[in-house]
Structure formats: structure tokens, C-alpha cells
């Protein structure tokens, strides 16, 4: 169910499709069920960072999200504090 043509944003695409599926009932779970490490292919070098942004934009457009550039900007700005406030 993942888009195999995406190298960095297949999970993002899948999540957007799941949340848009009207047949599913989605509920808030007030627990941490996943902790992800930093790094990965999308953060390995400038070329991959650029590719990640392109794929994110494609995913937003493909899933018919309104204002994809604004969403992409907000997504990236929201990650800035992670660079400065790391838990050790």
C-alpha cells in the first residue's frame, strides 16, 4: 500500500491516504506508541533533503491537499525546534 516510486515520502503519502479514507474511524490515543530516531535517508545530505521536499510536495498535490506549499512550509518550520531542543 506504499508508493514504491517514492524514496523518502512513502510513509507520508500512506498516512495522508489513511486519514482521508472516509470508511475508517480514527480516534485519538493519548499514549506514545512509536518513537522515531533522527536521521534516515531523507536527512543524509543536501541532495536527499531537496528530494524529500520535492516528494512531500508531490504527495500533498497528489492527495489534493489545499495549499500544499503552505503545508510544506509549516511542516518544515515545525521541525526547527528539534534541531535545538534535543532530549538526551
PyMOL Python script that loads the backbone (N, CA, C, O; Angstrom):
from pymol import cmd

cmd.read_pdbstr("""\
ATOM      1  N   UNK A   1       0.804  -1.196   0.000  1.00  0.00           N
ATOM      2  CA  UNK A   1       0.000   0.000   0.000  1.00  0.00           C
ATOM      3  C   UNK A   1       0.853   1.268   0.000  1.00  0.00           C
ATOM      4  O   UNK A   1       0.328   2.381  -0.031  1.00  0.00           O
ATOM      5  N   UNK A   2       2.168   1.086   0.035  1.00  0.00           N
ATOM      6  CA  UNK A   2       3.072   2.232  -0.067  1.00  0.00           C
ATOM      7  C   UNK A   2       3.385   2.490  -1.534  1.00  0.00           C
ATOM      8  O   UNK A   2       3.406   1.562  -2.342  1.00  0.00           O
ATOM      9  N   UNK A   3       3.623   3.738  -1.873  1.00  0.00           N
ATOM     10  CA  UNK A   3       4.023   4.104  -3.235  1.00  0.00           C
ATOM     11  C   UNK A   3       5.500   3.791  -3.400  1.00  0.00           C
ATOM     12  O   UNK A   3       6.347   4.456  -2.804  1.00  0.00           O
ATOM     13  N   UNK A   4       5.815   2.786  -4.203  1.00  0.00           N
ATOM     14  CA  UNK A   4       7.210   2.352  -4.329  1.00  0.00           C
ATOM     15  C   UNK A   4       8.054   3.308  -5.162  1.00  0.00           C
ATOM     16  O   UNK A   4       9.279   3.189  -5.188  1.00  0.00           O
ATOM     17  N   UNK A   5       7.406   4.264  -5.850  1.00  0.00           N
ATOM     18  CA  UNK A   5       8.176   5.240  -6.621  1.00  0.00           C
ATOM     19  C   UNK A   5       8.718   6.368  -5.739  1.00  0.00           C
ATOM     20  O   UNK A   5       9.494   7.199  -6.210  1.00  0.00           O
ATOM     21  N   UNK A   6       8.319   6.404  -4.472  1.00  0.00           N
ATOM     22  CA  UNK A   6       8.815   7.428  -3.545  1.00  0.00           C
ATOM     23  C   UNK A   6       9.938   6.849  -2.697  1.00  0.00           C
ATOM     24  O   UNK A   6       9.795   5.760  -2.140  1.00  0.00           O
ATOM     25  N   UNK A   7      11.046   7.559  -2.595  1.00  0.00           N
ATOM     26  CA  UNK A   7      12.175   7.083  -1.800  1.00  0.00           C
ATOM     27  C   UNK A   7      12.118   7.567  -0.354  1.00  0.00           C
ATOM     28  O   UNK A   7      12.532   6.859   0.564  1.00  0.00           O
ATOM     29  N   UNK A   8      11.599   8.783  -0.160  1.00  0.00           N
ATOM     30  CA  UNK A   8      11.646   9.410   1.167  1.00  0.00           C
ATOM     31  C   UNK A   8      10.270   9.687   1.762  1.00  0.00           C
ATOM     32  O   UNK A   8      10.159   9.858   2.976  1.00  0.00           O
ATOM     33  N   UNK A   9       9.233   9.737   0.956  1.00  0.00           N
ATOM     34  CA  UNK A   9       7.940  10.200   1.452  1.00  0.00           C
ATOM     35  C   UNK A   9       6.823   9.165   1.328  1.00  0.00           C
ATOM     36  O   UNK A   9       5.647   9.524   1.382  1.00  0.00           O
ATOM     37  N   UNK A  10       7.167   7.901   1.163  1.00  0.00           N
ATOM     38  CA  UNK A  10       6.139   6.864   1.016  1.00  0.00           C
ATOM     39  C   UNK A  10       5.269   6.765   2.261  1.00  0.00           C
ATOM     40  O   UNK A  10       4.059   6.568   2.156  1.00  0.00           O
ATOM     41  N   UNK A  11       5.872   6.899   3.435  1.00  0.00           N
ATOM     42  CA  UNK A  11       5.093   6.829   4.683  1.00  0.00           C
ATOM     43  C   UNK A  11       4.168   8.042   4.818  1.00  0.00           C
ATOM     44  O   UNK A  11       3.035   7.910   5.279  1.00  0.00           O
ATOM     45  N   UNK A  12       4.645   9.207   4.421  1.00  0.00           N
ATOM     46  CA  UNK A  12       3.849  10.433   4.471  1.00  0.00           C
ATOM     47  C   UNK A  12       2.628  10.299   3.546  1.00  0.00           C
ATOM     48  O   UNK A  12       1.512  10.654   3.924  1.00  0.00           O
ATOM     49  N   UNK A  13       2.854   9.788   2.347  1.00  0.00           N
ATOM     50  CA  UNK A  13       1.778   9.566   1.397  1.00  0.00           C
ATOM     51  C   UNK A  13       0.745   8.596   1.974  1.00  0.00           C
ATOM     52  O   UNK A  13      -0.458   8.846   1.900  1.00  0.00           O
ATOM     53  N   UNK A  14       1.218   7.503   2.541  1.00  0.00           N
ATOM     54  CA  UNK A  14       0.322   6.496   3.117  1.00  0.00           C
ATOM     55  C   UNK A  14      -0.526   7.086   4.253  1.00  0.00           C
ATOM     56  O   UNK A  14      -1.731   6.847   4.322  1.00  0.00           O
ATOM     57  N   UNK A  15       0.104   7.848   5.130  1.00  0.00           N
ATOM     58  CA  UNK A  15      -0.611   8.456   6.259  1.00  0.00           C
ATOM     59  C   UNK A  15      -1.704   9.404   5.764  1.00  0.00           C
ATOM     60  O   UNK A  15      -2.823   9.390   6.276  1.00  0.00           O
ATOM     61  N   UNK A  16      -1.376  10.221   4.771  1.00  0.00           N
ATOM     62  CA  UNK A  16      -2.392  11.140   4.231  1.00  0.00           C
ATOM     63  C   UNK A  16      -3.560  10.369   3.630  1.00  0.00           C
ATOM     64  O   UNK A  16      -4.715  10.755   3.805  1.00  0.00           O
ATOM     65  N   UNK A  17      -3.264   9.283   2.923  1.00  0.00           N
ATOM     66  CA  UNK A  17      -4.346   8.485   2.339  1.00  0.00           C
ATOM     67  C   UNK A  17      -5.203   7.826   3.413  1.00  0.00           C
ATOM     68  O   UNK A  17      -6.423   7.747   3.271  1.00  0.00           O
ATOM     69  N   UNK A  18      -4.582   7.359   4.471  1.00  0.00           N
ATOM     70  CA  UNK A  18      -5.342   6.740   5.563  1.00  0.00           C
ATOM     71  C   UNK A  18      -6.279   7.754   6.212  1.00  0.00           C
ATOM     72  O   UNK A  18      -7.452   7.461   6.442  1.00  0.00           O
ATOM     73  N   UNK A  19      -5.762   8.942   6.506  1.00  0.00           N
ATOM     74  CA  UNK A  19      -6.585   9.958   7.160  1.00  0.00           C
ATOM     75  C   UNK A  19      -7.718  10.477   6.265  1.00  0.00           C
ATOM     76  O   UNK A  19      -8.710  11.003   6.768  1.00  0.00           O
ATOM     77  N   UNK A  20      -7.577  10.334   4.959  1.00  0.00           N
ATOM     78  CA  UNK A  20      -8.631  10.779   4.050  1.00  0.00           C
ATOM     79  C   UNK A  20      -9.669   9.694   3.765  1.00  0.00           C
ATOM     80  O   UNK A  20     -10.692   9.968   3.136  1.00  0.00           O
ATOM     81  N   UNK A  21      -9.422   8.492   4.211  1.00  0.00           N
ATOM     82  CA  UNK A  21     -10.337   7.374   3.963  1.00  0.00           C
ATOM     83  C   UNK A  21     -11.572   7.515   4.848  1.00  0.00           C
ATOM     84  O   UNK A  21     -11.492   7.348   6.065  1.00  0.00           O
ATOM     85  N   UNK A  22     -12.694   7.817   4.243  1.00  0.00           N
ATOM     86  CA  UNK A  22     -13.940   8.059   4.987  1.00  0.00           C
ATOM     87  C   UNK A  22     -14.529   6.783   5.594  1.00  0.00           C
ATOM     88  O   UNK A  22     -15.414   6.860   6.445  1.00  0.00           O
ATOM     89  N   UNK A  23     -14.055   5.629   5.172  1.00  0.00           N
ATOM     90  CA  UNK A  23     -14.587   4.369   5.721  1.00  0.00           C
ATOM     91  C   UNK A  23     -13.944   3.999   7.053  1.00  0.00           C
ATOM     92  O   UNK A  23     -14.423   3.104   7.750  1.00  0.00           O
ATOM     93  N   UNK A  24     -12.872   4.679   7.403  1.00  0.00           N
ATOM     94  CA  UNK A  24     -12.175   4.375   8.649  1.00  0.00           C
ATOM     95  C   UNK A  24     -12.662   5.267   9.781  1.00  0.00           C
ATOM     96  O   UNK A  24     -13.053   6.413   9.558  1.00  0.00           O
ATOM     97  N   UNK A  25     -12.636   4.740  10.977  1.00  0.00           N
ATOM     98  CA  UNK A  25     -12.928   5.521  12.175  1.00  0.00           C
ATOM     99  C   UNK A  25     -11.592   5.782  12.858  1.00  0.00           C
ATOM    100  O   UNK A  25     -10.895   4.848  13.253  1.00  0.00           O
ATOM    101  N   UNK A  26     -11.245   7.040  12.991  1.00  0.00           N
ATOM    102  CA  UNK A  26      -9.951   7.423  13.562  1.00  0.00           C
ATOM    103  C   UNK A  26     -10.195   8.039  14.925  1.00  0.00           C
ATOM    104  O   UNK A  26     -11.044   8.916  15.084  1.00  0.00           O
ATOM    105  N   UNK A  27      -9.443   7.571  15.901  1.00  0.00           N
ATOM    106  CA  UNK A  27      -9.583   8.060  17.270  1.00  0.00           C
ATOM    107  C   UNK A  27      -8.232   8.497  17.801  1.00  0.00           C
ATOM    108  O   UNK A  27      -7.189   8.015  17.360  1.00  0.00           O
ATOM    109  N   UNK A  28      -8.264   9.410  18.747  1.00  0.00           N
ATOM    110  CA  UNK A  28      -7.056   9.877  19.426  1.00  0.00           C
ATOM    111  C   UNK A  28      -6.666   8.868  20.484  1.00  0.00           C
ATOM    112  O   UNK A  28      -7.505   8.444  21.279  1.00  0.00           O
ATOM    113  N   UNK A  29      -5.408   8.481  20.504  1.00  0.00           N
ATOM    114  CA  UNK A  29      -4.880   7.567  21.506  1.00  0.00           C
ATOM    115  C   UNK A  29      -3.869   8.345  22.337  1.00  0.00           C
ATOM    116  O   UNK A  29      -2.798   8.677  21.830  1.00  0.00           O
ATOM    117  N   UNK A  30      -4.174   8.648  23.600  1.00  0.00           N
ATOM    118  CA  UNK A  30      -3.291   9.510  24.405  1.00  0.00           C
ATOM    119  C   UNK A  30      -2.071   8.767  24.964  1.00  0.00           C
ATOM    120  O   UNK A  30      -1.777   8.850  26.157  1.00  0.00           O
ATOM    121  N   UNK A  31      -1.375   8.050  24.100  1.00  0.00           N
ATOM    122  CA  UNK A  31      -0.182   7.316  24.503  1.00  0.00           C
ATOM    123  C   UNK A  31       0.859   7.425  23.401  1.00  0.00           C
ATOM    124  O   UNK A  31       0.523   7.591  22.228  1.00  0.00           O
ATOM    125  N   UNK A  32       2.121   7.331  23.789  1.00  0.00           N
ATOM    126  CA  UNK A  32       3.188   7.254  22.801  1.00  0.00           C
ATOM    127  C   UNK A  32       3.294   5.792  22.387  1.00  0.00           C
ATOM    128  O   UNK A  32       3.551   4.923  23.221  1.00  0.00           O
ATOM    129  N   UNK A  33       3.098   5.524  21.113  1.00  0.00           N
ATOM    130  CA  UNK A  33       3.200   4.141  20.647  1.00  0.00           C
ATOM    131  C   UNK A  33       4.405   3.943  19.730  1.00  0.00           C
ATOM    132  O   UNK A  33       4.781   2.811  19.425  1.00  0.00           O
ATOM    133  N   UNK A  34       5.006   5.049  19.293  1.00  0.00           N
ATOM    134  CA  UNK A  34       6.174   4.968  18.421  1.00  0.00           C
ATOM    135  C   UNK A  34       7.136   6.105  18.748  1.00  0.00           C
ATOM    136  O   UNK A  34       6.728   7.258  18.889  1.00  0.00           O
ATOM    137  N   UNK A  35       8.402   5.768  18.864  1.00  0.00           N
ATOM    138  CA  UNK A  35       9.448   6.778  18.995  1.00  0.00           C
ATOM    139  C   UNK A  35      10.385   6.579  17.820  1.00  0.00           C
ATOM    140  O   UNK A  35      10.903   5.487  17.589  1.00  0.00           O
ATOM    141  N   UNK A  36      10.592   7.666  17.082  1.00  0.00           N
ATOM    142  CA  UNK A  36      11.438   7.573  15.900  1.00  0.00           C
ATOM    143  C   UNK A  36      12.756   8.289  16.142  1.00  0.00           C
ATOM    144  O   UNK A  36      12.807   9.338  16.784  1.00  0.00           O
ATOM    145  N   UNK A  37      13.805   7.710  15.622  1.00  0.00           N
ATOM    146  CA  UNK A  37      15.113   8.340  15.720  1.00  0.00           C
ATOM    147  C   UNK A  37      15.267   9.372  14.625  1.00  0.00           C
ATOM    148  O   UNK A  37      14.588   9.325  13.600  1.00  0.00           O
ATOM    149  N   UNK A  38      16.166  10.297  14.859  1.00  0.00           N
ATOM    150  CA  UNK A  38      16.515  11.249  13.819  1.00  0.00           C
ATOM    151  C   UNK A  38      17.397  10.562  12.805  1.00  0.00           C
ATOM    152  O   UNK A  38      17.991   9.516  13.064  1.00  0.00           O
ATOM    153  N   UNK A  39      17.465  11.175  11.654  1.00  0.00           N
ATOM    154  CA  UNK A  39      18.331  10.627  10.619  1.00  0.00           C
ATOM    155  C   UNK A  39      17.514   9.984   9.517  1.00  0.00           C
ATOM    156  O   UNK A  39      16.384  10.393   9.248  1.00  0.00           O
ATOM    157  N   UNK A  40      18.076   8.997   8.895  1.00  0.00           N
ATOM    158  CA  UNK A  40      17.406   8.347   7.789  1.00  0.00           C
ATOM    159  C   UNK A  40      17.860   8.914   6.466  1.00  0.00           C
ATOM    160  O   UNK A  40      18.627   9.875   6.409  1.00  0.00           O
ATOM    161  N   UNK A  41      17.379   8.311   5.420  1.00  0.00           N
ATOM    162  CA  UNK A  41      17.817   8.686   4.073  1.00  0.00           C
ATOM    163  C   UNK A  41      17.479  10.132   3.734  1.00  0.00           C
ATOM    164  O   UNK A  41      18.232  10.788   3.014  1.00  0.00           O
ATOM    165  N   UNK A  42      16.365  10.636   4.239  1.00  0.00           N
ATOM    166  CA  UNK A  42      15.943  11.993   3.872  1.00  0.00           C
ATOM    167  C   UNK A  42      16.824  13.076   4.471  1.00  0.00           C
ATOM    168  O   UNK A  42      16.773  14.220   4.020  1.00  0.00           O
ATOM    169  N   UNK A  43      17.622  12.752   5.466  1.00  0.00           N
ATOM    170  CA  UNK A  43      18.491  13.749   6.108  1.00  0.00           C
ATOM    171  C   UNK A  43      19.966  13.544   5.795  1.00  0.00           C
ATOM    172  O   UNK A  43      20.823  14.184   6.404  1.00  0.00           O
ATOM    173  N   UNK A  44      20.269  12.664   4.858  1.00  0.00           N
ATOM    174  CA  UNK A  44      21.661  12.382   4.509  1.00  0.00           C
ATOM    175  C   UNK A  44      22.091  13.225   3.316  1.00  0.00           C
ATOM    176  O   UNK A  44      22.076  12.749   2.181  1.00  0.00           O
ATOM    177  N   UNK A  45      22.465  14.449   3.562  1.00  0.00           N
ATOM    178  CA  UNK A  45      22.989  15.303   2.511  1.00  0.00           C
ATOM    179  C   UNK A  45      21.953  16.216   1.872  1.00  0.00           C
ATOM    180  O   UNK A  45      20.747  15.987   1.968  1.00  0.00           O
ATOM    181  N   UNK A  46      22.452  17.243   1.227  1.00  0.00           N
ATOM    182  CA  UNK A  46      21.607  18.263   0.613  1.00  0.00           C
ATOM    183  C   UNK A  46      20.736  17.688  -0.499  1.00  0.00           C
ATOM    184  O   UNK A  46      19.567  18.056  -0.617  1.00  0.00           O
ATOM    185  N   UNK A  47      21.285  16.796  -1.314  1.00  0.00           N
ATOM    186  CA  UNK A  47      20.530  16.195  -2.420  1.00  0.00           C
ATOM    187  C   UNK A  47      19.291  15.473  -1.898  1.00  0.00           C
ATOM    188  O   UNK A  47      18.208  15.607  -2.469  1.00  0.00           O
ATOM    189  N   UNK A  48      19.441  14.718  -0.831  1.00  0.00           N
ATOM    190  CA  UNK A  48      18.307  13.990  -0.261  1.00  0.00           C
ATOM    191  C   UNK A  48      17.307  14.923   0.410  1.00  0.00           C
ATOM    192  O   UNK A  48      16.102  14.678   0.357  1.00  0.00           O
ATOM    193  N   UNK A  49      17.793  15.994   1.043  1.00  0.00           N
ATOM    194  CA  UNK A  49      16.873  16.978   1.635  1.00  0.00           C
ATOM    195  C   UNK A  49      16.000  17.623   0.562  1.00  0.00           C
ATOM    196  O   UNK A  49      14.797  17.801   0.753  1.00  0.00           O
ATOM    197  N   UNK A  50      16.613  17.969  -0.563  1.00  0.00           N
ATOM    198  CA  UNK A  50      15.864  18.566  -1.665  1.00  0.00           C
ATOM    199  C   UNK A  50      14.872  17.558  -2.234  1.00  0.00           C
ATOM    200  O   UNK A  50      13.720  17.898  -2.505  1.00  0.00           O
ATOM    201  N   UNK A  51      15.324  16.315  -2.415  1.00  0.00           N
ATOM    202  CA  UNK A  51      14.440  15.267  -2.930  1.00  0.00           C
ATOM    203  C   UNK A  51      13.258  15.037  -1.992  1.00  0.00           C
ATOM    204  O   UNK A  51      12.133  14.837  -2.450  1.00  0.00           O
ATOM    205  N   UNK A  52      13.506  15.065  -0.692  1.00  0.00           N
ATOM    206  CA  UNK A  52      12.437  14.886   0.296  1.00  0.00           C
ATOM    207  C   UNK A  52      11.386  15.982   0.154  1.00  0.00           C
ATOM    208  O   UNK A  52      10.188  15.700   0.187  1.00  0.00           O
ATOM    209  N   UNK A  53      11.825  17.226  -0.003  1.00  0.00           N
ATOM    210  CA  UNK A  53      10.880  18.336  -0.160  1.00  0.00           C
ATOM    211  C   UNK A  53      10.059  18.178  -1.429  1.00  0.00           C
ATOM    212  O   UNK A  53       8.855  18.431  -1.433  1.00  0.00           O
ATOM    213  N   UNK A  54      10.717  17.756  -2.510  1.00  0.00           N
ATOM    214  CA  UNK A  54      10.002  17.541  -3.768  1.00  0.00           C
ATOM    215  C   UNK A  54       8.962  16.431  -3.623  1.00  0.00           C
ATOM    216  O   UNK A  54       7.831  16.563  -4.089  1.00  0.00           O
ATOM    217  N   UNK A  55       9.354  15.346  -2.977  1.00  0.00           N
ATOM    218  CA  UNK A  55       8.419  14.240  -2.784  1.00  0.00           C
ATOM    219  C   UNK A  55       7.266  14.645  -1.874  1.00  0.00           C
ATOM    220  O   UNK A  55       6.116  14.298  -2.140  1.00  0.00           O
ATOM    221  N   UNK A  56       7.562  15.371  -0.813  1.00  0.00           N
ATOM    222  CA  UNK A  56       6.491  15.853   0.081  1.00  0.00           C
ATOM    223  C   UNK A  56       5.497  16.714  -0.689  1.00  0.00           C
ATOM    224  O   UNK A  56       4.286  16.573  -0.516  1.00  0.00           O
ATOM    225  N   UNK A  57       6.005  17.602  -1.535  1.00  0.00           N
ATOM    226  CA  UNK A  57       5.130  18.466  -2.324  1.00  0.00           C
ATOM    227  C   UNK A  57       4.278  17.628  -3.279  1.00  0.00           C
ATOM    228  O   UNK A  57       3.078  17.866  -3.413  1.00  0.00           O
ATOM    229  N   UNK A  58       4.897  16.651  -3.939  1.00  0.00           N
ATOM    230  CA  UNK A  58       4.157  15.768  -4.841  1.00  0.00           C
ATOM    231  C   UNK A  58       3.054  15.023  -4.090  1.00  0.00           C
ATOM    232  O   UNK A  58       1.930  14.908  -4.579  1.00  0.00           O
ATOM    233  N   UNK A  59       3.381  14.521  -2.907  1.00  0.00           N
ATOM    234  CA  UNK A  59       2.404  13.791  -2.086  1.00  0.00           C
ATOM    235  C   UNK A  59       1.228  14.701  -1.736  1.00  0.00           C
ATOM    236  O   UNK A  59       0.074  14.286  -1.841  1.00  0.00           O
ATOM    237  N   UNK A  60       1.505  15.918  -1.327  1.00  0.00           N
ATOM    238  CA  UNK A  60       0.439  16.861  -0.974  1.00  0.00           C
ATOM    239  C   UNK A  60      -0.452  17.155  -2.174  1.00  0.00           C
ATOM    240  O   UNK A  60      -1.677  17.158  -2.055  1.00  0.00           O
ATOM    241  N   UNK A  61       0.162  17.405  -3.334  1.00  0.00           N
ATOM    242  CA  UNK A  61      -0.611  17.673  -4.548  1.00  0.00           C
ATOM    243  C   UNK A  61      -1.402  16.438  -4.977  1.00  0.00           C
ATOM    244  O   UNK A  61      -2.575  16.547  -5.334  1.00  0.00           O
ATOM    245  N   UNK A  62      -0.775  15.276  -4.944  1.00  0.00           N
ATOM    246  CA  UNK A  62      -1.413  14.033  -5.372  1.00  0.00           C
ATOM    247  C   UNK A  62      -2.604  13.677  -4.493  1.00  0.00           C
ATOM    248  O   UNK A  62      -3.577  13.090  -4.966  1.00  0.00           O
ATOM    249  N   UNK A  63      -2.529  14.034  -3.211  1.00  0.00           N
ATOM    250  CA  UNK A  63      -3.620  13.766  -2.279  1.00  0.00           C
ATOM    251  C   UNK A  63      -4.610  14.928  -2.192  1.00  0.00           C
ATOM    252  O   UNK A  63      -5.469  14.976  -1.312  1.00  0.00           O
ATOM    253  N   UNK A  64      -4.460  15.866  -3.138  1.00  0.00           N
ATOM    254  CA  UNK A  64      -5.382  17.007  -3.267  1.00  0.00           C
ATOM    255  C   UNK A  64      -5.548  17.806  -1.974  1.00  0.00           C
ATOM    256  O   UNK A  64      -6.648  18.221  -1.609  1.00  0.00           O
ATOM    257  N   UNK A  65      -4.420  18.005  -1.297  1.00  0.00           N
ATOM    258  CA  UNK A  65      -4.435  18.809  -0.083  1.00  0.00           C
ATOM    259  C   UNK A  65      -4.499  20.291  -0.473  1.00  0.00           C
ATOM    260  O   UNK A  65      -3.828  20.712  -1.415  1.00  0.00           O
ATOM    261  N   UNK A  66      -5.302  21.078   0.244  1.00  0.00           N
ATOM    262  CA  UNK A  66      -5.377  22.504  -0.079  1.00  0.00           C
ATOM    263  C   UNK A  66      -4.088  23.217   0.338  1.00  0.00           C
ATOM    264  O   UNK A  66      -3.515  22.906   1.382  1.00  0.00           O
ATOM    265  N   UNK A  67      -3.649  24.145  -0.455  1.00  0.00           N
ATOM    266  CA  UNK A  67      -2.472  24.969  -0.143  1.00  0.00           C
ATOM    267  C   UNK A  67      -1.228  24.130   0.170  1.00  0.00           C
ATOM    268  O   UNK A  67      -0.664  24.253   1.257  1.00  0.00           O
ATOM    269  N   UNK A  68      -0.796  23.285  -0.762  1.00  0.00           N
ATOM    270  CA  UNK A  68       0.334  22.384  -0.474  1.00  0.00           C
ATOM    271  C   UNK A  68       1.631  23.103  -0.111  1.00  0.00           C
ATOM    272  O   UNK A  68       2.398  22.607   0.715  1.00  0.00           O
ATOM    273  N   UNK A  69       1.886  24.259  -0.713  1.00  0.00           N
ATOM    274  CA  UNK A  69       3.120  24.978  -0.358  1.00  0.00           C
ATOM    275  C   UNK A  69       3.087  25.467   1.083  1.00  0.00           C
ATOM    276  O   UNK A  69       4.103  25.413   1.777  1.00  0.00           O
ATOM    277  N   UNK A  70       1.945  25.938   1.537  1.00  0.00           N
ATOM    278  CA  UNK A  70       1.811  26.379   2.931  1.00  0.00           C
ATOM    279  C   UNK A  70       1.972  25.203   3.890  1.00  0.00           C
ATOM    280  O   UNK A  70       2.622  25.324   4.928  1.00  0.00           O
ATOM    281  N   UNK A  71       1.382  24.077   3.541  1.00  0.00           N
ATOM    282  CA  UNK A  71       1.511  22.884   4.387  1.00  0.00           C
ATOM    283  C   UNK A  71       2.960  22.455   4.461  1.00  0.00           C
ATOM    284  O   UNK A  71       3.461  22.135   5.539  1.00  0.00           O
ATOM    285  N   UNK A  72       3.642  22.443   3.322  1.00  0.00           N
ATOM    286  CA  UNK A  72       5.052  22.052   3.284  1.00  0.00           C
ATOM    287  C   UNK A  72       5.904  23.005   4.115  1.00  0.00           C
ATOM    288  O   UNK A  72       6.791  22.573   4.851  1.00  0.00           O
ATOM    289  N   UNK A  73       5.633  24.295   3.995  1.00  0.00           N
ATOM    290  CA  UNK A  73       6.367  25.277   4.791  1.00  0.00           C
ATOM    291  C   UNK A  73       6.128  25.057   6.282  1.00  0.00           C
ATOM    292  O   UNK A  73       7.073  25.045   7.070  1.00  0.00           O
ATOM    293  N   UNK A  74       4.873  24.885   6.664  1.00  0.00           N
ATOM    294  CA  UNK A  74       4.549  24.665   8.084  1.00  0.00           C
ATOM    295  C   UNK A  74       5.182  23.382   8.608  1.00  0.00           C
ATOM    296  O   UNK A  74       5.664  23.342   9.739  1.00  0.00           O
ATOM    297  N   UNK A  75       5.180  22.341   7.793  1.00  0.00           N
ATOM    298  CA  UNK A  75       5.789  21.069   8.204  1.00  0.00           C
ATOM    299  C   UNK A  75       7.278  21.250   8.482  1.00  0.00           C
ATOM    300  O   UNK A  75       7.800  20.738   9.471  1.00  0.00           O
ATOM    301  N   UNK A  76       7.948  21.978   7.607  1.00  0.00           N
ATOM    302  CA  UNK A  76       9.388  22.164   7.776  1.00  0.00           C
ATOM    303  C   UNK A  76       9.717  23.118   8.919  1.00  0.00           C
ATOM    304  O   UNK A  76      10.669  22.881   9.662  1.00  0.00           O
ATOM    305  N   UNK A  77       8.954  24.181   9.069  1.00  0.00           N
ATOM    306  CA  UNK A  77       9.184  25.126  10.165  1.00  0.00           C
ATOM    307  C   UNK A  77       8.944  24.448  11.509  1.00  0.00           C
ATOM    308  O   UNK A  77       9.648  24.731  12.478  1.00  0.00           O
ATOM    309  N   UNK A  78       7.963  23.562  11.574  1.00  0.00           N
ATOM    310  CA  UNK A  78       7.654  22.888  12.845  1.00  0.00           C
ATOM    311  C   UNK A  78       8.797  21.992  13.318  1.00  0.00           C
ATOM    312  O   UNK A  78       8.855  21.636  14.495  1.00  0.00           O
ATOM    313  N   UNK A  79       9.696  21.628  12.420  1.00  0.00           N
ATOM    314  CA  UNK A  79      10.817  20.749  12.788  1.00  0.00           C
ATOM    315  C   UNK A  79      12.044  21.509  13.281  1.00  0.00           C
ATOM    316  O   UNK A  79      12.982  20.894  13.789  1.00  0.00           O
ATOM    317  N   UNK A  80      12.055  22.823  13.142  1.00  0.00           N
ATOM    318  CA  UNK A  80      13.223  23.615  13.554  1.00  0.00           C
ATOM    319  C   UNK A  80      13.565  23.424  15.031  1.00  0.00           C
ATOM    320  O   UNK A  80      14.742  23.252  15.349  1.00  0.00           O
ATOM    321  N   UNK A  81      12.592  23.446  15.950  1.00  0.00           N
ATOM    322  CA  UNK A  81      12.954  23.256  17.354  1.00  0.00           C
ATOM    323  C   UNK A  81      13.664  21.937  17.644  1.00  0.00           C
ATOM    324  O   UNK A  81      14.423  21.839  18.608  1.00  0.00           O
ATOM    325  N   UNK A  82      13.421  20.928  16.817  1.00  0.00           N
ATOM    326  CA  UNK A  82      14.096  19.638  17.014  1.00  0.00           C
ATOM    327  C   UNK A  82      15.604  19.775  16.907  1.00  0.00           C
ATOM    328  O   UNK A  82      16.347  18.989  17.496  1.00  0.00           O
ATOM    329  N   UNK A  83      16.058  20.767  16.161  1.00  0.00           N
ATOM    330  CA  UNK A  83      17.494  20.969  15.998  1.00  0.00           C
ATOM    331  C   UNK A  83      18.146  21.534  17.258  1.00  0.00           C
ATOM    332  O   UNK A  83      19.332  21.313  17.505  1.00  0.00           O
ATOM    333  N   UNK A  84      17.366  22.259  18.045  1.00  0.00           N
ATOM    334  CA  UNK A  84      17.917  22.951  19.209  1.00  0.00           C
ATOM    335  C   UNK A  84      17.552  22.305  20.543  1.00  0.00           C
ATOM    336  O   UNK A  84      18.331  22.367  21.495  1.00  0.00           O
ATOM    337  N   UNK A  85      16.392  21.697  20.617  1.00  0.00           N
ATOM    338  CA  UNK A  85      15.921  21.125  21.866  1.00  0.00           C
ATOM    339  C   UNK A  85      15.849  19.614  21.799  1.00  0.00           C
ATOM    340  O   UNK A  85      14.770  19.026  21.726  1.00  0.00           O
ATOM    341  N   UNK A  86      17.011  19.002  21.825  1.00  0.00           N
ATOM    342  CA  UNK A  86      17.083  17.550  21.743  1.00  0.00           C
ATOM    343  C   UNK A  86      17.051  16.946  23.136  1.00  0.00           C
ATOM    344  O   UNK A  86      17.692  17.441  24.064  1.00  0.00           O
ATOM    345  N   UNK A  87      16.299  15.876  23.261  1.00  0.00           N
ATOM    346  CA  UNK A  87      16.345  15.111  24.512  1.00  0.00           C
ATOM    347  C   UNK A  87      17.525  14.175  24.441  1.00  0.00           C
ATOM    348  O   UNK A  87      17.765  13.543  23.412  1.00  0.00           O
ATOM    349  N   UNK A  88      18.247  14.083  25.507  1.00  0.00           N
ATOM    350  CA  UNK A  88      19.437  13.222  25.515  1.00  0.00           C
ATOM    351  C   UNK A  88      19.178  11.964  26.271  1.00  0.00           C
ATOM    352  O   UNK A  88      20.065  11.118  26.384  1.00  0.00           O
TER     353      UNK A  88
END
""", "prot")
cmd.dss("prot")
cmd.show_as("cartoon", "prot")
cmd.util.cbc("prot")
cmd.orient("prot")
